[in-house]
């Protein structure tokens, strides 16, 4: 079954609302914890979900512009490609920053010399490379970084098996990684199976829901 544009737009809107809501709630909860105990590791999670909020906003904005360009009548047609490029750059940069901060939260205890400025520089470089080479360049670069994060989070889980958070975070990172893999596969398989992207959305929702559920167990919201 091929999903028409109206149905796909509805799915995109629902996905956008769910993901922004989850990311925003997690950002607020981590921020409250940080304000109470000033924990550096939790502060990093707060920053990560802050960038996830912007990633999903830019992602949905990009979708709307690409699929409903006729609504951009107040903008000169010659400007639309530049607007799309700018939004794509901000989208990839936000995703990279969100994922890098997740990685940073895991390796910080092993390497105190990691500089936050390096995270921003790497995110910008990856975004520029993605604009130049296209074809999922950013996701292909991010994938090994996520695989490394899986290794670190698994090591943390083995070290603190009694800590439910390390277990849930490990599973969530697995879901994030699977989501990135499906993002790449989706772009390749869409011409043959246009509905494949739905599986990708489900994986992302599961990843965020796992972290939200863990926060609920800890804080009893």
C-alpha positions as CSV (number, residue, x, y, z in Angstrom):
1,X,0.0,0.0,0.0
2,X,1.4,3.4,-1.0
3,X,0.7,6.2,1.5
4,X,-0.6,9.4,-0.2
5,X,0.9,12.8,0.6
6,X,-1.9,13.8,3.0
7,X,-1.6,10.6,5.1
8,X,2.2,10.9,5.1
9,X,1.9,14.5,6.2
10,X,-0.4,13.5,9.0
11,X,2.1,10.8,10.1
12,X,5.0,13.3,9.9
13,X,3.0,15.7,12.1
14,X,2.2,13.1,14.7
15,X,5.8,11.9,14.8
16,X,7.0,15.6,15.1
17,X,4.6,16.3,18.0
18,X,5.6,13.0,19.8
19,X,9.3,13.5,19.4
20,X,9.4,17.2,20.3
21,X,7.2,16.6,23.3
22,X,9.4,13.7,24.6
23,X,12.6,15.7,24.0
24,X,11.2,18.8,25.6
25,X,9.9,16.9,28.7
26,X,13.3,15.1,29.1
27,X,15.1,18.4,28.7
28,X,13.0,20.0,31.4
29,X,13.4,17.0,33.8
30,X,17.1,16.8,33.3
31,X,17.3,20.6,33.8
32,X,15.4,20.4,37.1
33,X,17.8,17.6,38.4
34,X,20.8,19.8,37.3
35,X,19.4,22.8,39.2
36,X,19.0,20.6,42.3
37,X,22.2,18.7,42.4
38,X,24.4,20.4,39.8
39,X,25.6,17.1,38.4
40,X,27.9,17.5,35.3
41,X,26.9,14.2,33.7
42,X,23.1,15.1,33.9
43,X,23.9,18.6,32.6
44,X,25.3,16.9,29.5
45,X,22.0,15.0,29.0
46,X,20.1,18.3,29.4
47,X,22.1,19.8,26.6
48,X,21.7,16.7,24.4
49,X,17.9,16.8,24.5
50,X,18.0,20.6,24.0
51,X,19.6,19.9,20.6
52,X,17.2,17.0,19.9
53,X,14.3,19.5,20.2
54,X,15.8,21.7,17.5
55,X,16.7,18.7,15.3
56,X,13.1,17.6,15.1
57,X,11.8,21.1,14.5
58,X,14.3,21.6,11.6
59,X,13.5,18.2,10.3
60,X,9.8,18.9,10.2
61,X,10.3,22.3,8.7
62,X,12.4,20.8,6.0
63,X,9.7,18.3,5.2
64,X,7.0,21.0,4.9
65,X,9.1,23.2,2.6
66,X,10.0,20.3,0.3
67,X,6.5,18.9,0.1
68,X,4.4,22.2,0.2
69,X,6.6,24.8,-1.6
70,X,3.4,26.5,-3.0
71,X,2.8,27.9,0.5
72,X,6.0,29.9,0.3
73,X,4.5,32.6,-1.9
74,X,5.9,35.4,0.3
75,X,9.4,34.2,-0.4
76,X,11.2,34.6,-3.8
77,X,11.6,31.3,-5.6
78,X,15.3,32.0,-6.0
79,X,15.6,32.0,-2.2
80,X,14.0,28.7,-1.6
81,X,17.0,26.5,-2.4
82,X,19.1,28.6,0.0
83,X,16.5,28.3,2.7
84,X,16.3,24.5,2.3
85,X,20.2,24.3,2.4
86,X,20.3,26.4,5.6
87,X,17.6,24.3,7.3
88,X,19.3,21.1,6.3
89,X,22.6,22.4,7.7
90,X,20.9,23.3,11.0
91,X,19.1,20.0,11.1
92,X,22.2,17.9,10.7
93,X,24.2,20.1,13.1
94,X,21.6,19.8,15.8
95,X,21.5,16.0,15.3
96,X,25.3,15.8,15.5
97,X,25.4,17.9,18.7
98,X,22.7,15.9,20.3
99,X,24.4,12.6,19.6
100,X,27.9,13.9,20.4
101,X,26.7,15.1,23.8
102,X,25.2,11.6,24.4
103,X,28.6,10.2,23.6
104,X,30.3,12.8,25.7
105,X,28.2,11.8,28.7
106,X,29.5,8.3,28.4
107,X,33.2,8.9,27.8
108,X,33.6,11.9,30.1
109,X,34.6,9.7,33.0
110,X,37.3,8.1,30.9
111,X,38.7,11.2,29.2
112,X,38.4,14.6,31.0
113,X,40.3,16.3,28.2
114,X,37.4,16.2,25.8
115,X,36.6,19.8,24.9
116,X,33.1,20.9,24.2
117,X,34.4,23.2,21.4
118,X,35.6,20.1,19.6
119,X,32.0,18.8,19.6
120,X,30.8,21.9,17.8
121,X,33.6,21.9,15.3
122,X,33.0,18.3,14.4
123,X,29.2,18.8,14.1
124,X,29.8,21.8,11.7
125,X,32.3,19.8,9.6
126,X,30.0,16.8,9.3
127,X,27.1,19.2,8.3
128,X,29.2,20.8,5.6
129,X,30.4,17.4,4.3
130,X,26.7,16.3,4.1
131,X,25.8,19.4,2.1
132,X,28.7,18.8,-0.3
133,X,28.4,15.1,-0.8
134,X,24.7,14.4,0.0
135,X,23.7,10.7,0.0
136,X,23.4,10.3,3.7
137,X,27.0,11.4,4.3
138,X,26.2,12.7,7.8
139,X,24.5,9.5,8.9
140,X,27.4,7.3,7.5
141,X,29.9,9.4,9.5
142,X,27.7,9.4,12.6
143,X,27.1,5.6,12.5
144,X,30.6,4.5,13.7
145,X,30.5,7.2,16.4
146,X,27.2,5.7,17.7
147,X,28.8,2.2,17.5
148,X,31.6,3.5,19.7
149,X,28.9,4.9,22.1
150,X,27.3,1.5,22.3
151,X,30.6,0.0,23.3
152,X,31.2,2.6,26.0
153,X,27.6,2.4,27.3
154,X,27.8,-1.4,27.4
155,X,31.0,-1.2,29.4
156,X,29.2,1.2,31.8
157,X,26.3,-1.3,32.0
158,X,28.6,-4.2,32.8
159,X,30.3,-2.1,35.5
160,X,27.0,-1.0,37.1
161,X,24.7,-3.9,36.4
162,X,22.5,-3.0,39.4
163,X,21.9,0.4,38.0
164,X,18.7,0.3,35.9
165,X,19.7,3.6,34.2
166,X,22.8,2.2,32.5
167,X,20.8,-0.8,31.2
168,X,18.0,1.4,29.8
169,X,20.5,3.9,28.3
170,X,22.4,1.1,26.6
171,X,19.1,-0.2,25.0
172,X,18.2,3.4,24.0
173,X,21.5,3.9,22.3
174,X,21.0,0.6,20.5
175,X,17.7,2.0,19.3
176,X,19.3,5.3,18.2
177,X,21.9,3.4,16.2
178,X,19.2,1.2,14.6
179,X,17.3,4.4,13.8
180,X,20.3,5.9,12.0
181,X,20.8,2.6,10.1
182,X,17.2,2.6,9.1
183,X,17.5,6.2,8.0
184,X,20.2,5.2,5.6
185,X,18.3,2.1,4.4
186,X,15.0,4.1,4.1
187,X,16.6,6.5,1.6
188,X,17.7,3.5,-0.5
189,X,14.6,1.4,-0.3
190,X,12.0,4.2,-0.5
191,X,11.7,3.9,-4.4
192,X,10.7,0.2,-3.9
193,X,8.9,0.4,-0.5
194,X,7.7,3.9,0.3
195,X,6.3,3.0,3.7
196,X,9.6,1.8,5.2
197,X,10.2,5.1,7.0
198,X,7.4,4.2,9.5
199,X,9.7,1.5,11.0
200,X,12.3,4.2,11.5
201,X,9.9,6.4,13.3
202,X,8.8,3.6,15.6
203,X,12.4,2.9,16.6
204,X,13.1,6.6,17.4
205,X,9.9,6.8,19.6
206,X,11.0,3.6,21.4
207,X,14.4,5.1,22.2
208,X,13.0,8.3,23.6
209,X,10.2,6.5,25.5
210,X,12.8,4.2,27.2
211,X,14.7,7.2,28.5
212,X,11.5,9.0,29.5
213,X,10.2,5.8,31.3
214,X,13.5,5.6,33.2
215,X,13.2,9.2,34.3
216,X,9.6,8.5,35.4
217,X,10.8,5.6,37.6
218,X,13.6,7.7,39.2
219,X,11.6,10.9,39.7
220,X,8.0,9.6,39.9
221,X,7.0,12.7,37.9
